[in-house]
Amino acid sequence: MKIIDFLKNCGTDQFSILCYGIFLKEDRNHENIKQWESRSRCIKSEKYILENNEWKYDIFLTESYFLYSKNIDLFNVIKDEILNINQLNPIAIICMFDGAFSDFNYLKNIDIIQQTYAFWSKDIGLYIAEDTDTLQSNEWSEKIIYLYNHIDI
């Protein structure tokens, strides 16, 4: 199955992408985040700041909505969203299915790893899974664990 099938919003002609920008607490600039607007092809974008005193990082979460079509170039839509958030200078960006993130402690869990369909960091680059076979592969899990270890999650 393709990832796009899991991103569709039931009963609509839309799909959504959730991107989690990860920021060191000392690097965050809430004014920049508050002023950030998506420059992608989305029809609507919502943004949230997730903070917890016990976390090493803060998260800037965006949920962007797009019109679904069978010919959509999902790879480039996700890439554009990640590059758009990258303007805020995060240490990493992770795209997961809705409801997958609850705490940094769960990110290395294999079930959560398979909920992560894209990630980026300055040092590692961009990786996007376009199908469930990729998500369930050992190679994908190893890449994500490497990313999480690299950014010390």
N, C-alpha and C positions, 0 to 999 in steps of 0.2 A: 504494500500500500504506500501511497505517497503521503508525505507530511501534510500537504495542503488539505487532505481529507480530514485530518484531526484539528486543523485550524479553523474550519468553517463554523460559523455561528448558526446553530440549529434554527430552522424556520426563517432564515434570511438569505439574501444574496451576497452576504459579506463573510469575510474571514478576518481574524485579528492575530497580531503578532505581539507577544509580550517580551520586552527586552529589559534586562536588569543590568544597569550600569553600576559597577562596583567602584567605590571611591574610598580612599583612606580618609579617616575622619578629619585629619588635619589639612587635607587637600580640598575638601568640599567647599563649594561656594554656592550657597543656597540662592543667592541673587541670580547667578547665571542659570541655575536650574529652573527657578521660577519664571525667568524670562524666555526659556527655551521653547521654541515652537518647531514642530516637525516640518521639514522641508521636503518630505517624501511625497509620494503620490497617494497618500492616505486620504480618506474622506473625513476622518475624525481621529483625534489623538487625545488620550488622557494621560496625565502624569502624576506620579506620587513619589514622595520621599519616605523611605522606610529606614527608621533608626531604632537602635536598641543599644543601651549603654553597655551591654555585655558583648556586643559585636565589635570586632576590630575595624569593620568597614560600615559605611552607610551605602544605601542602595537608592538609585534613581530608577524607578520603574515607569516604563511607558507602555501603554496599550494602544496600538494603532490599528485602525479599521480600514479595510480595503474592499472594493467590489470584487467579487469572485467571478472568474471566467475560466473556462477549460484551458485557455491558452496563456494563462498568467505565467510569467517568468519568476517563479517563487525565489529562486536563488538570488536574483538581482533585487527583488523587493526586500528580502532580508538583509542583503548586503547594504542597500541604501539606508535602511533603518539603523543598522549598526554604525555606519559611517556618519550618519546624522548625529547620533548620540556621542560619537567619538569627539565631536567638537568641544565637549565639556571636559575632556581629558581624564577619563576614567582609567583605572589600571586594568580592567577587563569588562567585557560585556557578554552576558549569557542570555540566550533565548530559550525559554522553557514553555511547555504547555501550561495552560491555565490551571492554577491550583497546585503546581508542583513545588513551589518554594514556600517554605515556612520558617526556615532557620538555617544558618550556615552549617550547623552540625549535621544536617541531613544531606548535604550536597554530594558527599562521597558514597552514599548508599546506592547500590546498583539499580534499584527501582527509579531513583531520582535521576541517575545518569542517563537512563533510557528515556527520560522526559526532556532531556536537553537536546535541542535540535540544531543549535548554532552557538558558537562562542568565538570570541576574539580577545587577544591581548597584544600589547605592543611588541613583546618579545617573541610570541608564538605565531601570531598571524590569525587569519580567519578560517574557520572550518564550519561548513554547513552540510547537514544531512538532509537529503531530499526524499529518502524513503525509509521505511521501517527496518529493512534489512541492515542498513547502515547503523541505525540506532541500536540494534540488538547485537552488533558485531563486537568482538573483543577489541579490535583495533580502535573503534570509536570510544569504548570505555577507557582504554589506555590513554587516549589523547586527552579525554576530559579529566581523568585523574592527574595526568601530568600537568594540565593547566591549573587545576586546583592546588596541587603541590607547589607549582611555580609561583603562584600568587599567595601562597601560605594560607589557604582556607582550612 
